[in-house]
Amino acid sequence: MGYKIAVGSSDGVNVDLKFGEVTRFLIYEVTDEIRLTEERIVTADVADQTQKQEACKDTGCGNGCSGNGSGCSGSSDVLSKVSLIEDCRCVVCKKIGFQAQKQFEKKAISVFDVECGIEDALEKITFYYNKIDKHESLYAGRKEK
């Protein structure tokens, strides 16, 4: 049985966006192979909330949002993005904040904070899940350095 991985990327090549910066998620389906199956766009209302939060952080509007998910609709932004990809097994971004991590944890979705090429990230994550799903050691067959 396959699973999906959501990736935050600005260029379709690198994992280079923080969760809060993502305007679209690339959805990869993993079966016998890994393939890009769709692109999910963050809706305008969520993007507007993200822009408001960034502006508040930059200008210090006094609502205390500070980019931590409170004030300026920050937590609803997180919830909207989480629900957009809740059918995925994991999400991969450059950085995923505490509020988002907690929401993903509630839905049993793994988070990976990485900054590398998408191909490299997917290779390592699918290797990890392949071992876990087969109840194999992650270290079996590896040479010690």
Summary of the structure (lengths in Angstrom):
residues: 145
radius of gyration: 16.6
end to end distance: 34.4
largest distance: 55.4
contacts: 405
relative contact order: 0.19
helix: 38%
strand: 23%
